[in-house]
Amino acid sequence: MSTYVWQYLNEYREERTDILDAVETVFESGQLILGTSVRSFEEEFAAYHGLPYCTGVDNGTNALVLGLRALGIGPGDEVVTVSNTAAPTVVAIDAVGATPVFVDVHEENYLMDTGRLRSVIGPRTRCLLPVHLYGQSVDMTPVLELAAEHDLKVLEDCAQAHGARRHGRLVGTQGHAAAFSFYPTKVLGAYGDGGAVVTPDAEVDRRLRRLRYYGMEERYYVVDTPGHNSRLDEVQAEILRRKLRRLDAYVEGRRAVARRYEEGLGDLDGLVLPTTAEGNDHVYYVYVVRHPERDRILEALTAYDIHLNISYPWPVHTMSGFAHLGYGPGDLPVTERLAGEIFSLPMYPSLRPDAQEKVIHAVREVVGSL
């Protein structure tokens, strides 16, 4: 049987009754758009984070777009983030007319190197956008200190870190707002697209609700500021409600998979396993390892019917779509070096131990033969 970096069928078989009941609940409710399920999920997701407000939207990219707009970020502004991220982080900045500015990442954990932030803050900087990458938190202390010093907004990108904590505090609870994706692969994943923005600020939440609904306060009335059609679907919201109750169990399942990798691959020469930053509780959205012969390893593993991927092979600042930003080779040396060495092993809580052992055995054979 082929092995891939992610699949949902084992989980679906285990949770099928509840998932189908969620669908039936919505279809029997008489409310298919912005109904009881969306409102309830918003309340429950906000409560999980100890925050008063959550606005459900149609996907994680628009969670970032609407989050930026609700914070007043737009044309002429600069937003500081990282290039070692999924492209949607930067696409969202471009979508509001702002300019992304990049800082490099830490060699050992691939997270934003917050010690470099001060050097890129300029007169047009309006927002800091840390990405809680691969399942663990950026060090938010210097981010928040610099934001306060320079009167900047902070939007946390939490798409890859549902349930992750730093010194006991959940990601998404320290900035002016935080954007989440519920794409199916996520730690808290829907059965389709979905996203949300949480915030402690009532006015930011009010703006978000208008922006996701064309710019209208309620129904088809008056558009104050043109917005989007970015509503979280009722069916996905009800599924997410059910899955939110299992989020902590999903995290523990991912940690169990990570422990098995550590036991099976920790002594393998040349293969660098994930490092958890001090103070972090890792949730292992993806299990990213590193080896200088990455491409040879991935090619050799296909002979074992194991098909992996790379997160991410092309740093955003090197993509042709962002050439106008003026970054060149060597500008972000750690990010660029990592892009040639990192790859992801299968990671999801329903990964069976025997299937994982197949991966461990194949990786040991391939790496050992180099």
N, C-alpha and C positions, 0 to 999 in steps of 0.2 A: 504494500500500500504506500502511495506517495505521502511524504511528510512535508508540510508547509509551515511557514513561520506563524501562521494563525489559521484557525478554523472555528466555526461556531456550532457544528452539528452535535458534538457530544453534549455541550451545554444545553442546546435546544431540546435534545431528547430527555435530559434530566428535568427541564423546566417547562416542557411542552404544555402541560395542563394549565399552569398558571399563565403562560403567554397567551394561549388561545382564549382563556377566560378574560384576560385583559381586553382582547379584541372584541369579544362578545359584549363586555361591559360597555364599551364605547358605542358599538353599533346599536345596542338597546337603549342607550341614553337619550337619543334624539338630538344630541349635540355633537357635531362633527368638527367644528372650528371654534377654538378658544372657549372651550366648555369647562365642565367640572374637572376633568382629568388634568388639563393644563394648569388650572388654578391650584389644584391640590398638589401637583408635583412641584410647582413653584414654591408653595408654602413649605413643603417637606424638604426640598433641596436647600432652601434658605435656612431652615431650622437645623439641618445637619451641619451647616457651617457656622451656626450661631449668629447669623445675620438676619436683618429684617426683610430684605428685599431680594427677589429673584425674578427675572424676566426670561421666559422661554422663547427661543427663536428657532429658525429652521435649520441652522447648521453652525458649526464652530467658527467658520470663516466670518459669517455675518455676526456672530457674537463679538468678534474682534472689531469688525467694521462699526457696528452700532455702539459698542463700548467706547471706541475712539470718538465717534460723533457726539455721544452723550456727554463726554468729558470736554467737549469743545475743541477737539483737535481737527484741523483742516488744512487747506492750502496755505503754504508758506511756513508751516510748522515742521520741526524735525522731531522724530521719534527714535530713541536709542534702543536697539535690540541686538540680537545675535544673528549670525549667518548660518550657524549650525542648528538649523531648525527646519521644520516643514515649510515649504514655500508659502502656504496660506498666511503665516504670521506676517510676512513682508507684503504679500499681495493686499492684505487688509489695510496696511499703512498707505500703500499706493492708492487704494480705492477711495480714501477720504481726501486725497490730494496732498498728503503730507510726504515728507522725504525720510526714508529710513537711513539711520546712521548706525554702523555696526561696531561692536567691540568683540574682541576675541574671547575664547573660552578657556577654562582650566584643562590642562593636559590630563589630569588624573580622573576627573569625573564629567567632563564635557559640558559643564554648566557655565553660564555667563561669568566672566572674570570681572567681578564688581570693582576690583582695584583699578580697572582701566576706565571706569565710567567718567571720572572727573575730567580726564584728558579730552573727551569728545563732547562735553557739554558746552554749548555756545549760545549766542544771543537768540537763536531761533529755536532752541530746544524747548519743547513744551511737554514732553511725556517720556517716561521710562517704561519699557515694555519687557520685563524679564520673562523668560520662557522656562517653566519648571519642566525640564527635559527628561524624557525616558522613564519618569516615575519618581523623581526626587526634586526637592526644593532648591531654588537659588537662595543664597544668603541674602535675606531681605533687609538686614540691618543697615548696611551701607546704602542700599537703594533708597530706603525711606529717609535716611539722614540727608542724602544729596537732594532728594525731592523737596524736603522741607527747606533746605538751605537755598534752593534756586526756584522755589515756588513752581514745582513741576507736578504734573499728574502721574499717577502710577496705575497702569493697567496690567494685571497679571495674566499671562497666558497659561492656563491650567489644563489645556487639552490633553496632556499626557500624564496628569498627576492627580486624578481623583483620589481623595483619601490620603494623600501624602502629607506628612507633617515634618516640621522643623522645630526642635525643642518643644514638641507637644502641640504646636499650633498648626492647624490645617492650612495648606496652600489656598490662596484665594481670599484670605480673611484680613489681609494687611494693606492692600492697595485701595485706591479710590473705587476700583471696580475690578472684577475678574471674569475672564471669558472661559467657557468650557465647551468642549465638543462631546457629542454622544455618538459619533461615528461608530459603527459596529465593533471595530477592533479595540475601542477604548476600555479602560478599566471599568467604567460604567458606560456600556454601549447599548444603543437602541437596535432595533431591527430595520434600520434605515438611517436617514440623516436626522440630526437634532443638535441643538446647542442651547446655552443659557448664559446670562450675565448676572452675577450677584454683586451687590453693593450695600454699603451701610448708609448710603445717602438717598433720602427720599426724593429729592429733585432729580438726581441722576436716574433713578428708577422711573420717575414720571416721564422723563425724556425718552428713555428706552422703550417704554410702552407706546409712546406716540410714534417713534421711529420704526418700530416693527409693524405698524399698522398704517402705512402710507403717510404718517404725520398727523393722524387724527386722534382726538382724545378718546373717543369711544367708537361709535359705528360710523356710518357714512354721513359725516357732517362737514366740518370745516378743516382744511389742511392749514395748520399754522406754519410748520416747517416741513417741506417735502421729505418723506421718509421712504420706507421700503415695504414690500410684502414679505415679511420674514417671520411668520408665525410658526411656533412649534405645533406639530400635528397632534391631534387628540389621541390617536392610537399609540403613537410613539410615547407620548406623555404618560399614558396609563401603563405601558410596558415598563417605562423608566421608574414609575412609582413602585412597581413590584420589585424591580431589580435593585433599587436604592436600598431596600430592606436587606439585601444580600451583599451590599457593597463591601462591608468589612470582611465577609467570608470570601469574596472574590480576592481581596487583597491578601488574605492569609493563604489562599490557594496559590497565588503567584509567588509568594515568598517560599512556599514549600518547593515549587519548581526551581526557584533560584538556589535553594539549599542543595537540591540534588545535582544541579550543575556544578556548584562549588565542590561538592564531594567527588564528583566524577571527573572534573576537568581542572581542578585547582592546582594539580602538580604538573600540568602539561607545559613543557618548556616553550616559551615564545608566545603563548596565548594569554592575553591580558583580559581578565574577567572584570566585571563592573566593580567600581569602588563607591562605597556609600560615604558621602561627605559627613564629617563629624556633626552630630546633632540631628541628622536626617533620619527619617523612617521611610525607606524606599518601598514603593509599591510595584516596581518592575512592570511598567507598561510594555516596554520591550527589553529584551535581555541582550544588550550590546556588548560584544567582545571585540578584541583588536588583535591583528597579526599583520606583520609587514608583507606576508605572502597571501593576503586576503583573496585576491582574484584566483589564484591557483587553488586555494582551498574550496572556494565556492564551486569552481568547475569540477573538481574531483568529487565533491559531495553529490553531484547529480548522478554519478554512477551508482550511488546508494539510494537513488530516488528521493533525495533530500534537497529541497529547493528553498533557499533562504533569500533574504533581501538585505539591503543596505540602508541605514538611516543616519546620514544621507550621503549619497555618492557625489552630489554636486552642491557645494556651498552656494547659498543664494546669491552672494555677491559676485560669483563667477558666471551666473546665468546670463544669457544674451538679453533677456527681458529687463535686466537691471544694469546693463552696460553703461547707461546714461549716468549712473551714480559715480562713475569714475574710479572704481576700485580695480586694482590690478593684482597679478600674482605676487604673493609675498606680503600683501597688506594685512592678512589675518593668518599668520603662519601656522598656529596650532590648529585652527579650523581646517585649513587646507591639508595639513599632514594627516589629520584624523580621517578626512574624506577618502584617503587612499588605503586605510587600514581597518576601518570598523565594519562590522556586519552583525546581523541579529540572528540569534538562535530562536527556535520555536518557544513562545511564551504565551500561555493562556491557562487559566486555572483548571480547565477540564482536560489538560494534556495528561494522558495516561502515563504512569511510570514506565510501562514497557515501551511505549512509543518514544519517550524521552531517553530511555536507555539505548535505543537504536541510534538516536542522534549522538549521544555521548560516545558510543562505541565507534561510530563512523568518524567523528571529529578526531578522536584519539588516533585512529589508524591513519587518517589523512595527514594530520599535523605531524605525527611521528615519522612519517615517510619523507618529509620535506628535507 
